Every structure is written in structure tokens, then in C-alpha cells.
Amino acid sequence: MEFTPPRTAGSGLDVGAMWLWHDVDHLAFHVDAVRVSPEPFRTEDQFTPLALELSRRAAVNVTALRERFPALPDVARYLTSRPVRRGFLWDCFDAGIAAALVEDPDTARDHFE
């Protein structure tokens, strides 16, 4: 989850799940739950309700992701059950890694091939 700043004062919101086996130095949402366009800050009275709504939506969506993916086997089931999309090599890589992590070598091999 990140509160995204616009080019001026204010904030938006991105909430998603990130597979931590990717060695990157930035946030990368592999499953998006919500994206809210940045809202500009004009005054405290105008922005306070917007900020409260952003935080409420963040909490709801983080909870939903935690319920959807409570443990690694749930992540593996999700990733290995998705249809293969031509040209999306990371889908197969992620499914293979998740399958390997839950000790399902045959499924991992299938996705890596």
C-alpha cells in the first residue's frame, strides 16, 4: 500500500499484493486491489474527509488482500490456476516459484517450461 502524492499537495492511494521473491528496490503490485486517483489539497477542511476516506479504503483493501492470501498455499493456488497469457513470462515465473515454495515440484516444472 502506498499513498501516492500528486505533483502538488494532496494524496492518492494504491493498494496491492507484491510477491517478495522479486528482487526489486521499489514497490511492484502484482495483484491490485484498488487505485484511487490523487486528490489535491486545498484546505484542511476540504482535504480532511478525503484523507479519512483514503485511509478507510486502504484498511478495507489491505484486509481483503490478507483474507484472499492468508498463507503461501493460497498464493500458489491463485497463481497456478490463472490461465497462461502469451507474452506474460512473469506469470509463469511467479506460478513456478510459488509452486516450488509449497513443495509442488511437478507444477513448478510445468510453469517454468
N, CA and C of each residue as an Amber inpcrd file, in Angstrom:
protein
   339
   0.8410000  -1.1530000   0.0000000   0.0000000   0.0000000   0.0000000
   0.8940000   1.2260000   0.0000000   0.4830000   2.2010000  -0.7760000
   1.1790000   3.4860000  -0.7440000   0.1830000   4.5940000  -0.9920000
   0.3950000   5.6710000  -0.2770000  -0.3510000   6.8830000  -0.5410000
   0.4800000   7.6530000  -1.5540000  -0.0930000   7.8820000  -2.7220000
   0.6610000   8.4630000  -3.8380000   0.4800000   9.9740000  -3.8750000
   1.5810000  10.7030000  -3.8550000   1.4630000  12.1600000  -3.9350000
   1.2640000  12.6100000  -5.3770000   0.3990000  13.5670000  -5.5830000
   0.3160000  14.1720000  -6.9130000   1.4870000  15.1480000  -7.0670000
   1.5280000  15.8590000  -8.1510000   2.6140000  16.8100000  -8.3800000
   2.5260000  18.0120000  -7.4360000   1.3590000  18.2170000  -6.8700000
   1.1780000  19.2700000  -5.8710000   0.6980000  18.6090000  -4.5900000
   0.3860000  19.3760000  -3.5730000  -0.0470000  18.8240000  -2.2900000
  -1.3360000  18.0130000  -2.4520000  -1.4030000  16.8900000  -1.7510000
  -2.5690000  16.0140000  -1.7880000  -2.1200000  14.5730000  -1.7060000
  -3.0140000  13.6460000  -2.0250000  -2.6450000  12.2310000  -1.9920000
  -3.6570000  11.3880000  -2.7430000  -3.1560000  10.2700000  -3.2910000
  -3.9780000   9.2280000  -3.8740000  -3.6620000   7.9460000  -3.1270000
  -4.0570000   6.8030000  -3.6650000  -3.8640000   5.5480000  -2.9550000
  -3.6970000   4.4050000  -3.9450000  -2.7110000   3.5510000  -3.6900000
  -2.5460000   2.2860000  -4.4100000  -2.4330000   1.1930000  -3.3470000
  -3.2360000   0.1540000  -3.4950000  -3.1650000  -0.9970000  -2.5940000
  -3.0510000  -2.2360000  -3.4670000  -2.1030000  -3.1110000  -3.1410000
  -1.9420000  -4.3320000  -3.9070000  -1.0410000  -5.3040000  -3.1800000
  -0.9450000  -6.5100000  -3.7210000  -0.0550000  -7.5330000  -3.1740000
   1.2060000  -7.5730000  -4.0220000   2.3420000  -7.7390000  -3.3600000
   3.6270000  -7.8030000  -4.0360000   4.2890000  -9.1270000  -3.6890000
   4.7390000  -9.8610000  -4.7040000   5.4440000 -11.1230000  -4.4580000
   6.8840000 -10.7930000  -4.0980000   7.2670000 -11.1200000  -2.8930000
   8.5570000 -10.6830000  -2.3580000   9.7380000 -11.4730000  -2.9030000
   9.4950000 -12.4810000  -3.7460000  10.6340000 -13.1820000  -4.3550000
  11.2100000 -12.3860000  -5.5220000  10.5500000 -11.3190000  -5.9320000
  11.1130000 -10.4190000  -6.9450000  12.1340000  -9.5230000  -6.2550000
  13.3430000  -9.5170000  -6.7560000  14.4160000  -8.7290000  -6.1700000
  14.4220000  -7.3410000  -6.8100000  13.5630000  -6.4710000  -6.2870000
  13.4650000  -5.1130000  -6.8120000  13.5920000  -4.1230000  -5.6570000
  13.9620000  -2.9100000  -5.9920000  14.1370000  -1.8920000  -4.9620000
  13.0040000  -0.8630000  -4.9720000  11.8370000  -1.2990000  -5.4110000
  10.6800000  -0.4130000  -5.4710000   9.4150000  -1.2490000  -5.2380000
   8.3090000  -0.5920000  -4.9770000   7.0420000  -1.3020000  -4.8660000
   6.6000000  -1.7650000  -6.2480000   6.1100000  -2.9810000  -6.3170000
   5.5600000  -3.5210000  -7.5580000   4.3250000  -4.3240000  -7.1730000
   3.1670000  -3.8300000  -7.5320000   1.9410000  -4.5260000  -7.1620000
   1.6210000  -5.5860000  -8.2080000   1.6670000  -6.8400000  -7.8010000
   1.3860000  -7.9550000  -8.7020000  -0.0930000  -8.3060000  -8.7200000
  -0.8010000  -7.9660000  -7.6660000  -2.2580000  -8.0880000  -7.6230000
  -2.7710000  -6.7720000  -7.0720000  -3.5130000  -6.0520000  -7.8820000
  -4.0470000  -4.7580000  -7.4420000  -5.3980000  -4.9540000  -6.7710000
  -5.5910000  -4.2420000  -5.6820000  -6.8870000  -4.2390000  -5.0300000
  -7.6260000  -2.9400000  -5.3360000  -6.8930000  -1.8270000  -5.3030000
  -7.5490000  -0.5410000  -5.5450000  -6.5160000   0.5030000  -5.9560000
  -6.9450000   1.3920000  -6.8060000  -6.1650000   2.5830000  -7.1570000
  -7.1290000   3.7640000  -7.1030000  -6.7370000   4.7690000  -6.3660000
  -7.5460000   5.9800000  -6.2530000  -6.7140000   7.1350000  -6.7670000
  -7.2500000   7.8550000  -7.7200000  -6.5350000   8.9970000  -8.2910000
  -6.2340000  10.0260000  -7.2120000  -5.1130000  10.7120000  -7.3620000
  -4.7600000  11.7230000  -6.3610000  -5.8200000  12.8060000  -6.2160000
  -6.0380000  13.1750000  -4.9740000  -6.9320000  14.2780000  -4.6440000
  -6.0640000  15.4590000  -4.2240000  -6.3150000  16.6290000  -4.7530000
  -5.4900000  17.7790000  -4.3830000  -5.8440000  18.3070000  -2.9950000
  -4.8460000  18.8400000  -2.3320000  -5.0560000  19.5250000  -1.0560000
  -5.2740000  21.0030000  -1.3370000  -6.3820000  21.5130000  -0.8570000
  -6.6450000  22.9490000  -0.9710000  -6.6740000  23.5910000   0.4130000
  -7.4800000  22.9690000   1.2840000  -7.5760000  23.4350000   2.6710000
  -7.7090000  22.2080000   3.5650000  -7.4500000  22.3960000   4.8610000
  -7.6240000  21.2740000   5.7910000  -9.0710000  20.8040000   5.8070000
 -10.0040000  21.7330000   5.8170000 -11.4210000  21.3530000   5.8420000
 -11.8110000  20.5510000   4.6110000 -11.2780000  20.9000000   3.4560000
 -11.5890000  20.1890000   2.2140000 -10.9160000  18.8230000   2.1820000
  -9.6350000  18.7550000   2.6420000  -8.8570000  17.5300000   2.4670000
  -9.0530000  16.5100000   3.5820000  -9.3890000  16.9370000   4.7890000
  -9.5190000  16.0050000   5.9130000 -10.4850000  14.8610000   5.6140000
 -11.7030000  15.1230000   5.1150000 -12.5850000  13.9920000   4.8180000
 -12.0350000  13.0930000   3.6990000 -11.3230000  13.6770000   2.7400000
 -10.7280000  12.8780000   1.6780000  -9.6350000  11.9680000   2.2340000
  -8.7990000  12.5020000   3.1130000  -7.7380000  11.7020000   3.7250000
  -8.3270000  10.5780000   4.5770000  -9.3740000  10.8660000   5.3080000
 -10.0310000   9.8280000   6.1130000 -10.6120000   8.7320000   5.2250000
 -11.1920000   9.1160000   4.0980000 -11.7440000   8.1230000   3.1680000
 -10.6360000   7.2910000   2.5380000  -9.5180000   7.9210000   2.1890000
  -8.3820000   7.1640000   1.6560000  -7.8900000   6.1380000   2.6720000
  -7.7620000   6.5410000   3.9180000  -7.2810000   5.6060000   4.9390000
  -8.2940000   4.4980000   5.1940000  -9.5870000   4.8040000   5.1450000
 -10.6170000   3.7720000   5.3130000 -10.5400000   2.7710000   4.1680000
 -10.4240000   3.2690000   2.9390000 -10.3290000   2.3780000   1.7800000
  -9.0610000   1.5390000   1.8300000  -7.9640000   2.1350000   2.2960000
  -6.7130000   1.3860000   2.4310000  -6.9060000   0.2240000   3.3940000
  -7.4820000   0.4840000   4.5490000  -7.6840000  -0.5640000   5.5490000
  -8.5890000  -1.6730000   5.0180000  -9.6630000  -1.3140000   4.3470000
 -10.5980000  -2.3090000   3.7930000  -9.8930000  -3.1750000   2.7530000
  -9.1180000  -2.5570000   1.8800000  -8.4800000  -3.3120000   0.8040000
  -7.2940000  -4.1390000   1.2760000  -6.5480000  -3.6570000   2.2560000
  -5.4750000  -4.4660000   2.8320000  -6.0750000  -5.6870000   3.5200000
  -7.1620000  -5.4970000   4.2470000  -7.8420000  -6.6230000   4.9020000
  -8.3260000  -7.6370000   3.8670000  -8.8830000  -7.1570000   2.7650000
  -9.3670000  -8.0610000   1.7120000  -8.2150000  -8.8750000   1.1210000
  -7.0740000  -8.2430000   0.8870000  -5.9180000  -8.9770000   0.3600000
  -5.4030000  -9.9980000   1.3680000  -5.3870000  -9.6350000   2.6310000
  -4.9450000 -10.5820000   3.6660000  -5.8870000 -11.7720000   3.7550000
  -7.1660000 -11.5370000   3.5580000  -8.1370000 -12.6400000   3.5630000
  -8.0060000 -13.4890000   2.3030000  -7.7040000 -12.8690000   1.2030000
  -7.5500000 -13.5910000  -0.0720000  -6.2860000 -14.4370000  -0.0850000
  -5.2250000 -13.9240000   0.5260000  -3.9330000 -14.6040000   0.5420000
  -3.4110000 -14.7600000   1.9710000  -4.0900000 -15.5660000   2.7920000
  -3.6440000 -15.6830000   4.1860000  -2.3500000 -16.4670000   4.3560000
  -2.0090000 -17.3080000   3.3890000  -0.8100000 -18.1290000   3.5030000
  -0.2850000 -18.4480000   2.1060000   0.9560000 -18.8900000   2.0550000
   1.6020000 -19.1810000   0.7790000   0.8310000 -20.1930000  -0.0840000
   0.2310000 -21.2510000   0.4850000  -0.5480000 -22.1540000  -0.3770000
  -1.6960000 -21.4440000  -1.1130000  -2.2690000 -20.4220000  -0.4930000
  -3.3410000 -19.6700000  -1.1660000  -2.7870000 -18.8610000  -2.3380000
  -1.5930000 -18.3020000  -2.1560000  -0.9310000 -17.5780000  -3.2390000
  -0.6180000 -18.5470000  -4.3790000  -0.0820000 -19.7170000  -4.0380000
   0.2640000 -20.7110000  -5.0620000  -0.9800000 -21.1650000  -5.8250000
  -2.0680000 -21.4160000  -5.1290000  -3.3160000 -21.8180000  -5.8180000
  -3.7750000 -20.7320000  -6.7750000  -3.7220000 -19.4860000  -6.3270000
  -4.1350000 -18.3710000  -7.1760000  -3.2440000 -18.2870000  -8.4220000
  -1.9410000 -18.3090000  -8.2180000  -1.0160000 -18.1190000  -9.3380000
  -1.0320000 -19.2900000 -10.3110000  -1.1360000 -20.5120000  -9.8170000
  -1.0940000 -21.6770000 -10.7120000  -2.4290000 -21.9370000 -11.3910000
  -3.4980000 -21.3270000 -10.9150000  -4.8070000 -21.5680000 -11.5350000
  -5.1460000 -20.5380000 -12.6110000  -4.3480000 -19.4880000 -12.7280000
  -4.6380000 -18.4760000 -13.7510000  -4.3200000 -19.0230000 -15.1310000
  -5.1070000 -18.6340000 -16.1290000  -4.7890000 -19.0580000 -17.4920000
  -3.4710000 -18.4400000 -17.9610000  -2.7570000 -19.1710000 -18.7780000
  -1.4870000 -18.6830000 -19.3180000  -1.7860000 -17.6010000 -20.3470000
  -1.1050000 -16.4730000 -20.2150000  -1.2570000 -15.3650000 -21.1630000
   0.0220000 -15.2720000 -21.9830000  -0.1100000 -15.3820000 -23.2920000
   1.0690000 -15.2940000 -24.1670000   1.7800000 -13.9590000 -23.9480000
   3.1010000 -14.0430000 -23.8260000   3.8970000 -12.8430000 -23.6710000
   4.0470000 -12.3560000 -22.2380000   3.4080000 -13.0280000 -21.2940000
   3.4930000 -12.6200000 -19.8920000   4.3350000 -13.6490000 -19.1400000
   5.6400000 -13.6120000 -19.3600000   6.5430000 -14.6070000 -18.7740000
   6.5680000 -14.5600000 -17.2540000   6.3630000 -13.3850000 -16.6740000
   6.3830000 -13.2810000 -15.2150000   5.2460000 -14.0750000 -14.5890000
   4.1130000 -14.2240000 -15.2810000   3.0130000 -15.0380000 -14.7400000
   3.4790000 -16.4600000 -14.4970000   4.1560000 -17.0470000 -15.4810000
   4.6530000 -18.4180000 -15.3370000   5.7550000 -18.4880000 -14.2890000
   6.6350000 -17.5140000 -14.2790000   7.7110000 -17.4700000 -13.2880000
   7.1210000 -17.4330000 -11.8810000   6.1740000 -16.5290000 -11.6470000
   5.5700000 -16.4050000 -10.3120000   4.8550000 -17.6880000  -9.9060000
   4.1220000 -18.2890000 -10.8390000   3.4310000 -19.5440000 -10.5360000
   4.4340000 -20.6420000 -10.2200000   5.5150000 -20.7140000 -10.9810000
   6.5380000 -21.7260000 -10.7330000   7.2160000 -21.5460000  -9.3880000
   7.5570000 -20.3070000  -9.0410000   8.1820000 -20.0360000  -7.7430000
   7.2290000 -20.4010000  -6.6090000   5.9900000 -19.9680000  -6.7080000
   5.0160000 -20.2630000  -5.6450000   4.8110000 -21.7640000  -5.4980000
   4.7090000 -22.4810000  -6.6150000   4.5380000 -23.9370000  -6.5490000
   5.7560000 -24.5910000  -5.9020000   6.9350000 -24.1390000  -6.2510000
   8.1500000 -24.6920000  -5.6480000   8.1840000 -24.4250000  -4.1440000
   7.7560000 -23.2440000  -3.7360000   7.7820000 -22.8910000  -2.3160000
   6.8070000 -23.7170000  -1.4770000   5.7390000 -24.2060000  -2.1120000
   4.8030000 -25.0770000  -1.3760000   5.0890000 -26.5490000  -1.6610000
   6.2960000 -26.7990000  -2.1890000   6.7930000 -28.1540000  -2.4240000
   5.9200000 -28.9510000  -3.3860000   5.6150000 -28.3340000  -4.5290000
   4.8920000 -28.9820000  -5.6130000   5.7930000 -28.9190000  -6.8550000
   6.8150000 -29.7920000  -6.9110000   7.8090000 -29.6840000  -7.9870000
   7.2420000 -29.9210000  -9.3790000   6.2370000 -30.7860000  -9.5240000
   5.6870000 -31.0360000 -10.8550000   5.0030000 -29.7920000 -11.4080000
   4.2090000 -29.1240000 -10.5880000   3.5360000 -27.8970000 -11.0340000
   4.5640000 -26.8070000 -11.2990000   5.5780000 -26.7040000 -10.4390000
   6.6270000 -25.7090000 -10.6490000   7.3070000 -25.9540000 -11.9950000
   7.6780000 -27.1900000 -12.2720000   8.3480000 -27.5300000 -13.5320000
   7.4600000 -27.1800000 -14.7260000   6.1850000 -27.5080000 -14.6320000
   5.2570000 -27.1930000 -15.7250000   5.2450000 -25.6970000 -16.0350000
   5.2360000 -24.8730000 -15.0090000   5.1870000 -23.4220000 -15.2240000
   6.5220000 -22.8610000 -15.7040000   7.6140000 -23.4570000 -15.2750000
   8.9090000 -22.9800000 -15.7420000   9.1820000 -23.3870000 -17.1890000
   8.6000000 -24.4890000 -17.6280000   8.7850000 -24.9230000 -19.0140000
   7.9720000 -24.0460000 -19.9300000
